[in-house]
Protein backbone atom coordinates (compact mmCIF):
# COMPACT_ATOMS: atom_id res chain seq x y z
CA UNK A 1 0.00 0.00 0.00
CA UNK A 2 1.36 3.41 -0.97
CA UNK A 3 1.57 6.58 1.06
CA UNK A 4 -1.36 8.95 1.45
CA UNK A 5 -0.28 12.50 0.62
CA UNK A 6 -1.98 15.60 1.93
CA UNK A 7 -4.10 17.60 -0.48
CA UNK A 8 -3.67 20.80 1.55
CA UNK A 9 -0.40 22.66 2.20
CA UNK A 10 1.67 22.15 5.33
CA UNK A 11 3.85 24.76 7.00
CA UNK A 12 6.87 24.76 9.27
CA UNK A 13 8.79 27.50 11.08
CA UNK A 14 12.47 26.67 11.49
CA UNK A 15 14.67 28.52 14.01
CA UNK A 16 18.15 29.84 13.45
CA UNK A 17 20.82 28.08 15.45
CA UNK A 18 24.28 28.72 16.81
CA UNK A 19 26.64 25.76 17.10
CA UNK A 20 29.89 25.12 18.98
CA UNK A 21 29.16 27.87 21.54
CA UNK A 22 32.88 28.14 22.18
CA UNK A 23 34.24 24.86 23.55
CA UNK A 24 31.48 22.52 22.29
CA UNK A 25 32.94 22.00 18.82
CA UNK A 26 30.62 19.90 16.61
CA UNK A 27 28.55 18.94 19.67
CA UNK A 28 26.68 21.82 21.32
CA UNK A 29 23.99 23.99 19.79
CA UNK A 30 21.35 26.55 20.69
CA UNK A 31 18.07 27.40 18.92
CA UNK A 32 17.39 31.13 18.47
CA UNK A 33 14.24 33.17 17.93
CA UNK A 34 14.94 34.07 14.31
CA UNK A 35 13.01 32.08 11.74
CA UNK A 36 12.44 30.87 8.21
CA UNK A 37 8.80 30.14 7.36
CA UNK A 38 8.25 27.34 4.84
CA UNK A 39 5.15 26.02 3.09
CA UNK A 40 4.82 23.02 0.77
CA UNK A 41 2.07 21.27 -1.13
CA UNK A 42 1.97 18.22 -3.36
CA UNK A 43 1.40 18.90 -7.08
CA UNK A 44 0.81 16.84 -10.20
CA UNK A 45 4.41 17.17 -11.37
CA UNK A 46 7.66 19.14 -11.16
CA UNK A 47 9.46 20.79 -8.27
CA UNK A 48 9.30 24.55 -7.77
CA UNK A 49 10.63 26.74 -4.98
CA UNK A 50 9.75 30.40 -4.44
CA UNK A 51 12.12 32.28 -2.11
CA UNK A 52 11.33 35.57 -0.39
CA UNK A 53 13.58 37.46 1.99
CA UNK A 54 17.13 36.23 2.59
CA UNK A 55 18.49 34.34 -0.42
CA UNK A 56 15.85 35.58 -2.86
CA UNK A 57 17.25 35.59 -6.39
CA UNK A 58 20.25 33.51 -5.29
CA UNK A 59 18.97 30.13 -4.16
CA UNK A 60 17.81 27.40 -6.60
CA UNK A 61 14.16 27.35 -7.59
CA UNK A 62 13.95 23.63 -8.34
CA UNK A 63 14.85 20.24 -6.87
CA UNK A 64 18.40 21.47 -6.19
CA UNK A 65 17.12 23.64 -3.34
CA UNK A 66 18.08 22.18 0.04
CA UNK A 67 14.48 22.13 1.25
CA UNK A 68 13.39 19.96 -1.68
CA UNK A 69 16.46 17.74 -1.43
CA UNK A 70 15.65 17.11 2.24
CA UNK A 71 12.00 16.47 1.43
CA UNK A 72 12.89 13.93 -1.23
CA UNK A 73 15.36 12.15 1.07
CA UNK A 74 12.62 11.89 3.69
CA UNK A 75 10.02 10.67 1.19
CA UNK A 76 12.54 8.07 0.01
CA UNK A 77 12.94 6.89 3.60
CA UNK A 78 9.17 6.41 3.71
CA UNK A 79 9.24 4.51 0.42
CA UNK A 80 7.50 6.81 -2.06
CA UNK A 81 7.86 10.26 -3.61
CA UNK A 82 4.99 12.52 -4.72
CA UNK A 83 4.87 13.49 -8.40
CA UNK A 84 5.60 17.13 -7.67
CA UNK A 85 6.05 19.76 -4.98
CA UNK A 86 5.51 23.50 -4.74
CA UNK A 87 7.50 25.11 -1.92
CA UNK A 88 7.55 28.68 -0.64
CA UNK A 89 10.31 29.94 1.66
CA UNK A 90 10.12 33.25 3.51
CA UNK A 91 13.59 33.55 5.00
CA UNK A 92 14.82 35.73 7.84
CA UNK A 93 17.95 33.69 8.64
CA UNK A 94 20.91 35.20 6.77
CA UNK A 95 22.83 32.90 4.44
CA UNK A 96 26.39 31.78 5.22
CA UNK A 97 26.73 33.74 8.45
CA UNK A 98 27.09 30.96 11.02
CA UNK A 99 23.42 30.97 12.05
CA UNK A 100 22.37 27.61 10.64
CA UNK A 101 20.61 28.66 7.44
CA UNK A 102 21.39 25.36 5.71
CA UNK A 103 20.29 23.37 8.75
CA UNK A 104 17.03 25.34 8.84
CA UNK A 105 16.41 24.43 5.19
CA UNK A 106 17.24 20.76 5.73
CA UNK A 107 15.22 20.37 8.93
CA UNK A 108 12.38 22.30 7.33
CA UNK A 109 12.36 19.91 4.39
CA UNK A 110 12.36 16.85 6.62
CA UNK A 111 9.48 18.23 8.67
CA UNK A 112 7.46 19.26 5.61
CA UNK A 113 7.79 15.78 4.14
CA UNK A 114 6.67 14.17 7.39
CA UNK A 115 3.72 16.54 7.53
CA UNK A 116 2.62 15.87 3.96
CA UNK A 117 2.16 12.14 4.57
CA UNK A 118 -0.61 10.56 6.60
CA UNK A 119 1.01 9.20 9.79
CA UNK A 120 4.33 10.61 8.53
CA UNK A 121 5.33 11.77 12.01
CA UNK A 122 5.22 8.13 13.12
CA UNK A 123 6.65 6.60 9.94
CA UNK A 124 9.67 8.85 10.43
CA UNK A 125 10.09 9.40 14.16
CA UNK A 126 12.08 12.25 15.66
CA UNK A 127 15.26 10.16 15.97
CA UNK A 128 15.05 9.14 12.31
CA UNK A 129 14.32 12.74 11.32
CA UNK A 130 17.49 13.83 13.11
CA UNK A 131 19.55 11.15 11.36
CA UNK A 132 18.24 12.12 7.92
CA UNK A 133 18.95 15.79 8.57
CA UNK A 134 22.43 15.13 9.97
CA UNK A 135 23.38 12.96 6.96
CA UNK A 136 22.44 15.78 4.62
CA UNK A 137 24.15 18.47 6.71
CA UNK A 138 27.26 16.43 7.48
CA UNK A 139 27.18 16.87 11.27
CA UNK A 140 24.40 17.17 13.85
CA UNK A 141 25.30 20.20 15.97
CA UNK A 142 23.05 22.66 14.07
CA UNK A 143 20.25 20.35 12.95
CA UNK A 144 19.60 19.08 16.50
CA UNK A 145 18.63 22.44 18.05
CA UNK A 146 16.75 23.39 14.89
CA UNK A 147 14.66 20.23 15.12
CA UNK A 148 14.18 20.07 18.89
CA UNK A 149 14.66 23.64 20.11
CA UNK A 150 16.46 24.71 23.27
CA UNK A 151 20.04 23.75 24.06
CA UNK A 152 21.19 20.46 22.56
CA UNK A 153 24.09 18.06 22.91
CA UNK A 154 24.58 16.02 19.73
CA UNK A 155 26.82 13.11 18.88
CA UNK A 156 27.17 10.36 16.28
CA UNK A 157 27.29 6.64 16.95
CA UNK A 158 26.81 3.48 14.88
CA UNK A 159 23.21 4.13 13.81
CA UNK A 160 23.88 7.80 13.06
CA UNK A 161 23.25 11.10 14.80
CA UNK A 162 21.69 11.35 18.23
CA UNK A 163 20.91 14.29 20.49
CA UNK A 164 19.48 15.29 23.84
CA UNK A 165 17.60 18.51 24.44
CA UNK A 166 17.95 20.58 27.60
CA UNK A 167 16.18 23.79 28.58
CA UNK A 168 18.16 27.01 28.74
CA UNK A 169 18.16 29.12 31.90
CA UNK A 170 16.24 32.40 31.58
CA UNK A 171 19.48 34.23 32.32
CA UNK A 172 20.93 33.16 28.95
CA UNK A 173 20.41 36.21 26.74
CA UNK A 174 21.63 35.68 23.18
CA UNK A 175 22.68 38.65 21.10
CA UNK A 176 24.14 38.23 17.64
CA UNK A 177 26.44 40.56 15.74
CA UNK A 178 26.04 39.85 12.04
CA UNK A 179 28.49 41.28 9.47
CA UNK A 180 27.72 42.09 5.86
CA UNK A 181 30.29 39.65 4.50
CA UNK A 182 29.67 35.94 4.31
CA UNK A 183 31.64 33.02 5.64
CA UNK A 184 31.59 29.39 4.58
CA UNK A 185 31.86 26.29 6.75
CA UNK A 186 34.10 24.41 4.30
CA UNK A 187 36.75 27.14 4.22
CA UNK A 188 36.52 27.62 7.99
CA UNK A 189 37.09 23.90 8.53
CA UNK A 190 40.09 24.01 6.19
CA UNK A 191 41.82 26.28 8.70
CA UNK A 192 41.71 23.62 11.41
CA UNK A 193 44.78 21.44 12.01
CA UNK A 194 44.51 17.64 11.81
CA UNK A 195 45.78 17.29 15.38
CA UNK A 196 45.59 19.40 18.54
CA UNK A 197 47.63 19.28 21.76
CA UNK A 198 46.32 16.95 24.44
CA UNK A 199 46.25 19.83 26.91
CA UNK A 200 43.92 21.81 24.63
CA UNK A 201 41.58 18.84 24.18
CA UNK A 202 41.48 18.39 27.97
CA UNK A 203 40.83 22.10 28.48
CA UNK A 204 37.89 22.06 26.08
CA UNK A 205 36.38 18.93 27.58
CA UNK A 206 36.21 20.66 30.94
CA UNK A 207 34.84 23.89 29.51
CA UNK A 208 32.18 22.07 27.45
CA UNK A 209 30.99 20.24 30.55
CA UNK A 210 30.92 23.52 32.47
CA UNK A 211 29.01 25.20 29.63
CA UNK A 212 26.24 22.62 29.90
CA UNK A 213 25.83 23.57 33.56
CA UNK A 214 26.13 27.30 32.88
CA UNK A 215 23.48 27.36 30.14
CA UNK A 216 20.99 25.16 31.96
CA UNK A 217 21.49 26.18 35.59
CA UNK A 218 23.99 28.96 36.35
CA UNK A 219 24.59 31.66 33.71
CA UNK A 220 27.03 33.39 36.05
CA UNK A 221 29.59 30.82 34.84
CA UNK A 222 29.09 31.54 31.13
CA UNK A 223 32.22 33.63 30.73
CA UNK A 224 34.61 30.93 31.91
CA UNK A 225 32.51 28.22 30.27
CA UNK A 226 32.80 29.74 26.78
CA UNK A 227 36.58 29.65 26.58
CA UNK A 228 37.88 27.59 23.64
CA UNK A 229 41.22 26.26 22.40
CA UNK A 230 40.13 23.91 19.60
CA UNK A 231 38.84 26.02 16.72
CA UNK A 232 38.38 29.77 17.21
CA UNK A 233 42.07 30.61 17.43
CA UNK A 234 42.89 28.65 14.28
CA UNK A 235 40.17 30.46 12.35
CA UNK A 236 41.08 33.94 13.58
CA UNK A 237 43.45 34.77 10.71
CA UNK A 238 40.76 34.10 8.12
CA UNK A 239 38.16 36.15 10.09
CA UNK A 240 40.11 38.98 11.74
CA UNK A 241 37.04 41.16 12.26
CA UNK A 242 35.20 38.34 13.99
CA UNK A 243 38.17 37.49 16.19
CA UNK A 244 38.61 41.16 17.11
CA UNK A 245 34.96 41.57 18.08
CA UNK A 246 35.00 38.41 20.21
CA UNK A 247 38.10 39.71 21.99
CA UNK A 248 36.57 43.16 22.50
CA UNK A 249 33.40 41.73 23.99
CA UNK A 250 35.29 39.36 26.27
CA UNK A 251 37.52 42.23 27.42
CA UNK A 252 34.43 43.82 29.00
CA UNK A 253 33.25 40.55 30.56
CA UNK A 254 30.80 39.36 27.91
CA UNK A 255 30.58 35.60 27.22
CA UNK A 256 31.16 35.98 23.47
CA UNK A 257 32.00 33.28 20.93
CA UNK A 258 32.10 32.71 17.19
CA UNK A 259 28.68 31.52 16.07
CA UNK A 260 29.17 28.22 14.26
CA UNK A 261 31.88 28.64 11.65
CA UNK A 262 31.38 32.42 11.68
CA UNK A 263 31.55 35.19 10.81
CA UNK A 264 28.66 36.08 13.16
CA UNK A 265 29.56 36.66 16.81
CA UNK A 266 27.25 35.38 19.54
CA UNK A 267 27.06 36.89 23.03
CA UNK A 268 25.37 34.75 25.68
CA UNK A 269 25.45 37.28 28.53
CA UNK A 270 24.38 40.90 28.85
CA UNK A 271 26.26 43.33 26.60
CA UNK A 272 26.93 46.75 28.17
CA UNK A 273 24.69 49.47 26.76
CA UNK A 274 27.69 51.62 25.88
CA UNK A 275 29.44 48.89 23.87
CA UNK A 276 29.66 49.80 20.18
CA UNK A 277 30.81 47.03 17.81
CA UNK A 278 31.30 49.25 14.76
CA UNK A 279 29.19 50.11 11.73
CA UNK A 280 30.04 46.87 9.91
CA UNK A 281 28.07 44.83 12.46
CA UNK A 282 24.29 44.55 12.78
CA UNK A 283 23.39 43.72 16.39
CA UNK A 284 20.19 41.82 17.15
CA UNK A 285 18.93 40.67 20.54
CA UNK A 286 17.24 37.26 20.36
CA UNK A 287 15.74 34.70 22.70
CA UNK A 288 16.22 30.96 22.97
CA UNK A 289 13.64 29.11 20.88
CA UNK A 290 12.11 26.40 23.06
CA UNK A 291 10.09 24.46 20.48
CA UNK A 292 12.18 23.74 17.38
CA UNK A 293 10.74 23.19 13.92
CA UNK A 294 7.02 22.69 14.41
CA UNK A 295 5.00 21.53 11.42
CA UNK A 296 1.32 22.30 10.92
CA UNK A 297 -1.14 20.81 8.45
CA UNK A 298 -4.13 18.55 8.04
CA UNK A 299 -2.11 15.32 7.97
CA UNK A 300 -0.36 16.26 11.21
CA UNK A 301 -3.71 16.70 12.95
CA UNK A 302 -4.87 13.34 11.59
CA UNK A 303 -1.74 11.51 12.76
ZAVOBA-934226 format. One record per residue (C-alpha): residue in three letters; y, x, z. Coordinates in nm, 3 decimals. Layout:
! ZAVOBA-934226
VEXSE  code        y        x        z
VEXSE   ALA        Y        X        Z
...
***
This chain:
! ZAVOBA-934226
VEXSE  code        y        x        z
VEXSE   UNK    0.000    0.000    0.000
VEXSE   UNK    0.341    0.136   -0.097
VEXSE   UNK    0.658    0.157    0.106
VEXSE   UNK    0.895   -0.136    0.145
VEXSE   UNK    1.250   -0.028    0.062
VEXSE   UNK    1.560   -0.198    0.193
VEXSE   UNK    1.760   -0.410   -0.048
VEXSE   UNK    2.080   -0.367    0.155
VEXSE   UNK    2.266   -0.040    0.220
VEXSE   UNK    2.215    0.167    0.533
VEXSE   UNK    2.476    0.385    0.700
VEXSE   UNK    2.476    0.687    0.927
VEXSE   UNK    2.750    0.879    1.108
VEXSE   UNK    2.667    1.247    1.149
VEXSE   UNK    2.852    1.467    1.401
VEXSE   UNK    2.984    1.815    1.345
VEXSE   UNK    2.808    2.082    1.545
VEXSE   UNK    2.872    2.428    1.681
VEXSE   UNK    2.576    2.664    1.710
VEXSE   UNK    2.512    2.989    1.898
VEXSE   UNK    2.787    2.916    2.154
VEXSE   UNK    2.814    3.288    2.218
VEXSE   UNK    2.486    3.424    2.355
VEXSE   UNK    2.252    3.148    2.229
VEXSE   UNK    2.200    3.294    1.882
VEXSE   UNK    1.990    3.062    1.661
VEXSE   UNK    1.894    2.855    1.967
VEXSE   UNK    2.182    2.668    2.132
VEXSE   UNK    2.399    2.399    1.979
VEXSE   UNK    2.655    2.135    2.069
VEXSE   UNK    2.740    1.807    1.892
VEXSE   UNK    3.113    1.739    1.847
VEXSE   UNK    3.317    1.424    1.793
VEXSE   UNK    3.407    1.494    1.431
VEXSE   UNK    3.208    1.301    1.174
VEXSE   UNK    3.087    1.244    0.821
VEXSE   UNK    3.014    0.880    0.736
VEXSE   UNK    2.734    0.825    0.484
VEXSE   UNK    2.602    0.515    0.309
VEXSE   UNK    2.302    0.482    0.077
VEXSE   UNK    2.127    0.207   -0.113
VEXSE   UNK    1.822    0.197   -0.336
VEXSE   UNK    1.890    0.140   -0.708
VEXSE   UNK    1.684    0.081   -1.020
VEXSE   UNK    1.717    0.441   -1.137
VEXSE   UNK    1.914    0.766   -1.116
VEXSE   UNK    2.079    0.946   -0.827
VEXSE   UNK    2.455    0.930   -0.777
VEXSE   UNK    2.674    1.063   -0.498
VEXSE   UNK    3.040    0.975   -0.444
VEXSE   UNK    3.228    1.212   -0.211
VEXSE   UNK    3.557    1.133   -0.039
VEXSE   UNK    3.746    1.358    0.199
VEXSE   UNK    3.623    1.713    0.259
VEXSE   UNK    3.434    1.849   -0.042
VEXSE   UNK    3.558    1.585   -0.286
VEXSE   UNK    3.559    1.725   -0.639
VEXSE   UNK    3.351    2.025   -0.529
VEXSE   UNK    3.013    1.897   -0.416
VEXSE   UNK    2.740    1.781   -0.660
VEXSE   UNK    2.735    1.416   -0.759
VEXSE   UNK    2.363    1.395   -0.834
VEXSE   UNK    2.024    1.485   -0.687
VEXSE   UNK    2.147    1.840   -0.619
VEXSE   UNK    2.364    1.712   -0.334
VEXSE   UNK    2.218    1.808    0.004
VEXSE   UNK    2.213    1.448    0.125
VEXSE   UNK    1.996    1.339   -0.168
VEXSE   UNK    1.774    1.646   -0.143
VEXSE   UNK    1.711    1.565    0.224
VEXSE   UNK    1.647    1.200    0.143
VEXSE   UNK    1.393    1.289   -0.123
VEXSE   UNK    1.215    1.536    0.107
VEXSE   UNK    1.189    1.262    0.369
VEXSE   UNK    1.067    1.002    0.119
VEXSE   UNK    0.807    1.254    0.001
VEXSE   UNK    0.689    1.294    0.360
VEXSE   UNK    0.641    0.917    0.371
VEXSE   UNK    0.451    0.924    0.042
VEXSE   UNK    0.681    0.750   -0.206
VEXSE   UNK    1.026    0.786   -0.361
VEXSE   UNK    1.252    0.499   -0.472
VEXSE   UNK    1.349    0.487   -0.840
VEXSE   UNK    1.713    0.560   -0.767
VEXSE   UNK    1.976    0.605   -0.498
VEXSE   UNK    2.350    0.551   -0.474
VEXSE   UNK    2.511    0.750   -0.192
VEXSE   UNK    2.868    0.755   -0.064
VEXSE   UNK    2.994    1.031    0.166
VEXSE   UNK    3.325    1.012    0.351
VEXSE   UNK    3.355    1.359    0.500
VEXSE   UNK    3.573    1.482    0.784
VEXSE   UNK    3.369    1.795    0.864
VEXSE   UNK    3.520    2.091    0.677
VEXSE   UNK    3.290    2.283    0.444
VEXSE   UNK    3.178    2.639    0.522
VEXSE   UNK    3.374    2.673    0.845
VEXSE   UNK    3.096    2.709    1.102
VEXSE   UNK    3.097    2.342    1.205
VEXSE   UNK    2.761    2.237    1.064
VEXSE   UNK    2.866    2.061    0.744
VEXSE   UNK    2.536    2.139    0.571
VEXSE   UNK    2.337    2.029    0.875
VEXSE   UNK    2.534    1.703    0.884
VEXSE   UNK    2.443    1.641    0.519
VEXSE   UNK    2.076    1.724    0.573
VEXSE   UNK    2.037    1.522    0.893
VEXSE   UNK    2.230    1.238    0.733
VEXSE   UNK    1.991    1.236    0.439
VEXSE   UNK    1.685    1.236    0.662
VEXSE   UNK    1.823    0.948    0.867
VEXSE   UNK    1.926    0.746    0.561
VEXSE   UNK    1.578    0.779    0.414
VEXSE   UNK    1.417    0.667    0.739
VEXSE   UNK    1.654    0.372    0.753
VEXSE   UNK    1.587    0.262    0.396
VEXSE   UNK    1.214    0.216    0.457
VEXSE   UNK    1.056   -0.061    0.660
VEXSE   UNK    0.920    0.101    0.979
VEXSE   UNK    1.061    0.433    0.853
VEXSE   UNK    1.177    0.533    1.201
VEXSE   UNK    0.813    0.522    1.312
VEXSE   UNK    0.660    0.665    0.994
VEXSE   UNK    0.885    0.967    1.043
VEXSE   UNK    0.940    1.009    1.416
VEXSE   UNK    1.225    1.208    1.566
VEXSE   UNK    1.016    1.526    1.597
VEXSE   UNK    0.914    1.505    1.231
VEXSE   UNK    1.274    1.432    1.132
VEXSE   UNK    1.383    1.749    1.311
VEXSE   UNK    1.115    1.955    1.136
VEXSE   UNK    1.212    1.824    0.792
VEXSE   UNK    1.579    1.895    0.857
VEXSE   UNK    1.513    2.243    0.997
VEXSE   UNK    1.296    2.338    0.696
VEXSE   UNK    1.578    2.244    0.462
VEXSE   UNK    1.847    2.415    0.671
VEXSE   UNK    1.643    2.726    0.748
VEXSE   UNK    1.687    2.718    1.127
VEXSE   UNK    1.717    2.440    1.385
VEXSE   UNK    2.020    2.530    1.597
VEXSE   UNK    2.266    2.305    1.407
VEXSE   UNK    2.035    2.025    1.295
VEXSE   UNK    1.908    1.960    1.650
VEXSE   UNK    2.244    1.863    1.805
VEXSE   UNK    2.339    1.675    1.489
VEXSE   UNK    2.023    1.466    1.512
VEXSE   UNK    2.007    1.418    1.889
VEXSE   UNK    2.364    1.466    2.011
VEXSE   UNK    2.471    1.646    2.327
VEXSE   UNK    2.375    2.004    2.406
VEXSE   UNK    2.046    2.119    2.256
VEXSE   UNK    1.806    2.409    2.291
VEXSE   UNK    1.602    2.458    1.973
VEXSE   UNK    1.311    2.682    1.888
VEXSE   UNK    1.036    2.717    1.628
VEXSE   UNK    0.664    2.729    1.695
VEXSE   UNK    0.348    2.681    1.488
VEXSE   UNK    0.413    2.321    1.381
VEXSE   UNK    0.780    2.388    1.306
VEXSE   UNK    1.110    2.325    1.480
VEXSE   UNK    1.135    2.169    1.823
VEXSE   UNK    1.429    2.091    2.049
VEXSE   UNK    1.529    1.948    2.384
VEXSE   UNK    1.851    1.760    2.444
VEXSE   UNK    2.058    1.795    2.760
VEXSE   UNK    2.379    1.618    2.858
VEXSE   UNK    2.701    1.816    2.874
VEXSE   UNK    2.912    1.816    3.190
VEXSE   UNK    3.240    1.624    3.158
VEXSE   UNK    3.423    1.948    3.232
VEXSE   UNK    3.316    2.093    2.895
VEXSE   UNK    3.621    2.041    2.674
VEXSE   UNK    3.568    2.163    2.318
VEXSE   UNK    3.865    2.268    2.110
VEXSE   UNK    3.823    2.414    1.764
VEXSE   UNK    4.056    2.644    1.574
VEXSE   UNK    3.985    2.604    1.204
VEXSE   UNK    4.128    2.849    0.947
VEXSE   UNK    4.209    2.772    0.586
VEXSE   UNK    3.965    3.029    0.450
VEXSE   UNK    3.594    2.967    0.431
VEXSE   UNK    3.302    3.164    0.564
VEXSE   UNK    2.939    3.159    0.458
VEXSE   UNK    2.629    3.186    0.675
VEXSE   UNK    2.441    3.410    0.430
VEXSE   UNK    2.714    3.675    0.422
VEXSE   UNK    2.762    3.652    0.799
VEXSE   UNK    2.390    3.709    0.853
VEXSE   UNK    2.401    4.009    0.619
VEXSE   UNK    2.628    4.182    0.870
VEXSE   UNK    2.362    4.171    1.141
VEXSE   UNK    2.144    4.478    1.201
VEXSE   UNK    1.764    4.451    1.181
VEXSE   UNK    1.729    4.578    1.538
VEXSE   UNK    1.940    4.559    1.854
VEXSE   UNK    1.928    4.763    2.176
VEXSE   UNK    1.695    4.632    2.444
VEXSE   UNK    1.983    4.625    2.691
VEXSE   UNK    2.181    4.392    2.463
VEXSE   UNK    1.884    4.158    2.418
VEXSE   UNK    1.839    4.148    2.797
VEXSE   UNK    2.210    4.083    2.848
VEXSE   UNK    2.206    3.789    2.608
VEXSE   UNK    1.893    3.638    2.758
VEXSE   UNK    2.066    3.621    3.094
VEXSE   UNK    2.389    3.484    2.951
VEXSE   UNK    2.207    3.218    2.745
VEXSE   UNK    2.024    3.099    3.055
VEXSE   UNK    2.352    3.092    3.247
VEXSE   UNK    2.520    2.901    2.963
VEXSE   UNK    2.262    2.624    2.990
VEXSE   UNK    2.357    2.583    3.356
VEXSE   UNK    2.730    2.613    3.288
VEXSE   UNK    2.736    2.348    3.014
VEXSE   UNK    2.516    2.099    3.196
VEXSE   UNK    2.618    2.149    3.559
VEXSE   UNK    2.896    2.399    3.635
VEXSE   UNK    3.166    2.459    3.371
VEXSE   UNK    3.339    2.703    3.605
VEXSE   UNK    3.082    2.959    3.484
VEXSE   UNK    3.154    2.909    3.113
VEXSE   UNK    3.363    3.222    3.073
VEXSE   UNK    3.093    3.461    3.191
VEXSE   UNK    2.822    3.251    3.027
VEXSE   UNK    2.974    3.280    2.678
VEXSE   UNK    2.965    3.658    2.658
VEXSE   UNK    2.759    3.788    2.364
VEXSE   UNK    2.626    4.122    2.240
VEXSE   UNK    2.391    4.013    1.960
VEXSE   UNK    2.602    3.884    1.672
VEXSE   UNK    2.977    3.838    1.721
VEXSE   UNK    3.061    4.207    1.743
VEXSE   UNK    2.865    4.289    1.428
VEXSE   UNK    3.046    4.017    1.235
VEXSE   UNK    3.394    4.108    1.358
VEXSE   UNK    3.477    4.345    1.071
VEXSE   UNK    3.410    4.076    0.812
VEXSE   UNK    3.615    3.816    1.009
VEXSE   UNK    3.898    4.011    1.174
VEXSE   UNK    4.116    3.704    1.226
VEXSE   UNK    3.834    3.520    1.399
VEXSE   UNK    3.749    3.817    1.619
VEXSE   UNK    4.116    3.861    1.711
VEXSE   UNK    4.157    3.496    1.808
VEXSE   UNK    3.841    3.500    2.021
VEXSE   UNK    3.971    3.810    2.199
VEXSE   UNK    4.316    3.657    2.250
VEXSE   UNK    4.173    3.340    2.399
VEXSE   UNK    3.936    3.529    2.627
VEXSE   UNK    4.223    3.752    2.742
VEXSE   UNK    4.382    3.443    2.900
VEXSE   UNK    4.055    3.325    3.056
VEXSE   UNK    3.936    3.080    2.791
VEXSE   UNK    3.560    3.058    2.722
VEXSE   UNK    3.598    3.116    2.347
VEXSE   UNK    3.328    3.200    2.093
VEXSE   UNK    3.271    3.210    1.719
VEXSE   UNK    3.152    2.868    1.607
VEXSE   UNK    2.822    2.917    1.426
VEXSE   UNK    2.864    3.188    1.165
VEXSE   UNK    3.242    3.138    1.168
VEXSE   UNK    3.519    3.155    1.081
VEXSE   UNK    3.608    2.866    1.316
VEXSE   UNK    3.666    2.956    1.681
VEXSE   UNK    3.538    2.725    1.954
VEXSE   UNK    3.689    2.706    2.303
VEXSE   UNK    3.475    2.537    2.568
VEXSE   UNK    3.728    2.545    2.853
VEXSE   UNK    4.090    2.438    2.885
VEXSE   UNK    4.333    2.626    2.660
VEXSE   UNK    4.675    2.693    2.817
VEXSE   UNK    4.947    2.469    2.676
VEXSE   UNK    5.162    2.769    2.588
VEXSE   UNK    4.889    2.944    2.387
VEXSE   UNK    4.980    2.966    2.018
VEXSE   UNK    4.703    3.081    1.781
VEXSE   UNK    4.925    3.130    1.476
VEXSE   UNK    5.011    2.919    1.173
VEXSE   UNK    4.687    3.004    0.991
VEXSE   UNK    4.483    2.807    1.246
VEXSE   UNK    4.455    2.429    1.278
VEXSE   UNK    4.372    2.339    1.639
VEXSE   UNK    4.182    2.019    1.715
VEXSE   UNK    4.067    1.893    2.054
VEXSE   UNK    3.726    1.724    2.036
VEXSE   UNK    3.470    1.574    2.270
VEXSE   UNK    3.096    1.622    2.297
VEXSE   UNK    2.911    1.364    2.088
VEXSE   UNK    2.640    1.211    2.306
VEXSE   UNK    2.446    1.009    2.048
VEXSE   UNK    2.374    1.218    1.738
VEXSE   UNK    2.319    1.074    1.392
VEXSE   UNK    2.269    0.702    1.441
VEXSE   UNK    2.153    0.500    1.142
VEXSE   UNK    2.230    0.132    1.092
VEXSE   UNK    2.081   -0.114    0.845
VEXSE   UNK    1.855   -0.413    0.804
VEXSE   UNK    1.532   -0.211    0.797
VEXSE   UNK    1.626   -0.036    1.121
VEXSE   UNK    1.670   -0.371    1.295
VEXSE   UNK    1.334   -0.487    1.159
VEXSE   UNK    1.151   -0.174    1.276
***
